[in-house]
Structure formats: structure tokens, C-alpha cells
Amino acid sequence: MLATSLPASTSATVPFHVARSSASDETNSPTDVTHAPPVLPVPLLDVSRGNNPLRNEILQALADVYDSGRFLHGPQVTLLEERVARISNTKHAVGCASGSDALLLALMALGIGPGDEVIVPSFTFFATASCVHRLGAKIVFADIDPRTYNIDPIEIQANITDRTRAIIPVHLFGQAAAMDAICNVADGCDIPVIEDCAQAIGGAYHGRPLGSWGQMSCTSFYPTKNLGGLGDGGMLTLSSDILADRLRLLAGHGMRPRYHHSAVGINSRLDTLQAAALLVKIQYLQQYTTARQENAQCYFELFQQAGLADVRGDCAVGLPYHDPAAFHVWNQFSLRIGNGQRDHLRSYLQQRNIGSEIYYPIPLHQQVCFRDCGYADGSLPHTERAAAEILHLPIYPELTRIEQEQVVAAIASYYREAYRSKAS
Ligand SMILES: *Cc1c(COP(=O)(O)O)cnc(C)c1O
């Protein structure tokens, strides 16, 4: 199934498309971006630009829940689960309170605990690994493919032992991990795969939707994700009836029937209010994804025009590598800034009111709380280098072409000034 044949969204148009096309009309002729002075601040992210056009629709949906009084287990939760399951092409989706809880519940459903090992990347958000630690299992960190920043299947293979009980690949920044190779390794050893799809809802690999490759997959509706809610929320997608039932049991205190507990679960629910807001926004997910992809393409062109493009990343600005098998949904646009320039460039952009961010400055194996995992500095060289060199630019759907030109112009002038001061 091709990623482009995912369920069609409604034909409703969102105002940012109007803004985008008028902006690019004005700049149809090739502009010399290196001489466009920054005018307005460019925020790293502005969630209101996405939410404001839907204000009435969302507030009405919230009012409906308010009037119904069904703040938990409302019909909107089931409807959202059905929509997300359809996007992921899985039989089930199970709502929960956050992406972090989704990961924890997935490991709980597999019965993971002390004595077990779980292989995760170190170059990811904390929640990918904390769930393992919380259950008393051993975190095994694997290094990344330096091109995609995703966990390297060869490193997974090298870390498998007879205690390995799960592998959690992360589709980092919106780009699929090498799921064919990862699933081959895992299937060969009969180890379940849990996808961390928090940054990649709507993505695909070899045309197959993310969220459908592993035994279970976890996604997040944290406001900065590609489908962001009005607070916390999460969901699991999967096709096993048995695991889906187990997840629902564990997410509700292991209670069934009422006040009878067969397992020690947690309390993790997706609020009906969140589900109602997300049901509005999910109609536009394809449009958001397309806008992110267009913004990424625009950056590639602008960096090329400015003479700053280096896809290999050895020189000044390394542009993101796009795995041709991935339907990339661009949760983030990452640059690789070598030669120790990254932090200088970041403060230069900051001075010019251009937002940027570092995801993630400290790999998990070097975090204080994971010191007892026993990973020395230098043990995951690709991960450590990425953490030292990576820098993220604004890429949200409503970002305008003019803003992108300002971002690239500022980076170009940074390098001009850096070169000039070196030459003098
Ligand atoms: C955001 C995120 C999570 C956690 O999601 P929350 O909803 O914030 O708990 C887990 N993994 C990754 C890779 C994330 O980016």
C-alpha cells in the first residue's frame, strides 16, 4: 500500500495554504536569499497558527463533550481510535494518557521486568528508555546510522542476547527507521518490536504505514507532534486481539470487572476532550504532512541557491539525508553543523530572533540518571557526534516561504562573517 493512498482527508481548506501560495507567488523569480535582511522573528514553533483557523470547530467539539458530561470513555475516544487505526492500517488502536504511557503499557503488556533486556537507541527522547528502567529491566543502547539518526539494525543485531525481550526503534524526526532490516533481525530471534512513532504519525516505509510494522506501536499527541492535541495524549496501534485486550486492561488499573483486579495496571486514559479536539485536527493531518514536506523541499532549494548545501555533512552545513524508502513526515528539519560551529551558529540565530533547537544535546547513555547503565563516553560514537553537531530549524506546516528565506539568509550571513573573520 502506498503512503499516498492513505485515507483522504476532507476537502476543507486551511487558511495557511492561502498564505503559503501568495507568499511563493511573490518570490517566483529566483531571489538572492543571501541579501535578504531578517525582518520579523521566526519562531521555532507556533502551535496557534495551526489551531487558530480551527478555533470555532474545536471549541464546538469541546462544548459538545462538556454538554454530554462524558469526560472519560466518551464516543469521541473510540472514533479517534478508529481513525488512527485506519491511518496505521492496524486492526486496533488503544488511547492512553501520553506517548510515554503508551511505551510503558506496551512493555507491561509483554510482561517485561527484572532480568529482561530491551534494545533502544540512545539518540531519542527520554521516554523511549525510561519505560524500560521503570519496569526494572535492563536498557541496552544501540548506536545510530549517522545518515538518518535512526537506530542501526547492525547495532541491534550485535546487542541481542538470550535475555533480549523487545526492541524499540524510533522513527526520529519523522523519518522511518530501517524497519525491513530491523524486523528481519527481530523475527529471526523471535523478539517483539515496539515502534516509537511519536514523531512520525502518517509516515511510511516502503509504502507500508508506520505503526503497522511492529507488534505494537506508540504515538503521542503532545502539542509539538505532527498531530498535536491541546495537552497530553497518546495511543497504541496494533493488530493482535490478545495484546489489545491486555493493553486496555493494564491502562485501567488491571480492573475487570469493576473492583476486581487481575493485574497491577496503571491509570492511563485519553480524555474525551482531547479526543474531540484531535478528531477535528486529524481531518487535516494529510494537509499538515504535505505542508511539512513542501517546507523541507523549500529548505533544500534555498540552501542549494545559497551555496550552503552539503548532503554529506562533512563541510559546513549538512542537510538531512532522506532515505528514499521513507515517506518522511518531517517532524523536524535537522542540520549537521560540523567544525564546532553549531553552538556559535545557534546563538547567532538567537540574536536575530530566529528559533532553532537541539534535539537532543545529551544522549541518553550519558544522562546522570542512566550512569549505572555502564556506558562510557565514546561508547556510542555516532550518537555522541550527532548530539554535538545537530541543529533543528522551524518546519511547522504554517511556516511561510519568506520566513524560510530569512532563516537561510541568516545562516548564509553567519558563514560569510565566519569566513571573513578567519581570512582577516
Ligand atoms: C514525544 C515523544 C515521546 C513521549 O510522548 P509524550 O506524549 O510527550 O509522553 C516518546 N518518544 C519520542 C521519540 C517522542 O518524541
The ligand as a MOL file (V3000), in Angstrom:
LIG
                    3D

  0  0  0     0  0            999 V3000
M  V30 BEGIN CTAB
M  V30 COUNTS 15 15 0 0 0
M  V30 BEGIN ATOM
M  V30 1 C 7.3350 12.9820 22.4560 0
M  V30 2 C 7.9980 11.6690 22.4600 0
M  V30 3 C 7.6430 10.6540 23.3480 0
M  V30 4 C 6.7250 10.8670 24.5110 0
M  V30 5 O 5.4770 11.3580 24.2200 0
M  V30 6 P 4.6530 12.1530 25.3530 0
M  V30 7 O 3.2690 12.1870 24.7830 0
M  V30 8 O 5.2740 13.5010 25.4670 0
M  V30 9 O 4.7290 11.3890 26.6030 0
M  V30 10 C 8.2650 9.4220 23.2160 0
M  V30 11 N 9.1820 9.1970 22.2740 0
M  V30 12 C 9.5580 10.1520 21.4120 0
M  V30 13 C 10.5790 9.8250 20.3730 0
M  V30 14 C 8.9920 11.4200 21.4760 0
M  V30 15 O 9.3890 12.3670 20.6110 0
M  V30 END ATOM
M  V30 BEGIN BOND
M  V30 1 1 1 2
M  V30 2 1 2 3
M  V30 3 2 2 14
M  V30 4 1 3 4
M  V30 5 2 3 10
M  V30 6 1 4 5
M  V30 7 1 5 6
M  V30 8 2 6 7
M  V30 9 1 6 8
M  V30 10 1 6 9
M  V30 11 1 10 11
M  V30 12 2 11 12
M  V30 13 1 12 13
M  V30 14 1 12 14
M  V30 15 1 14 15
M  V30 END BOND
M  V30 END CTAB
M  END
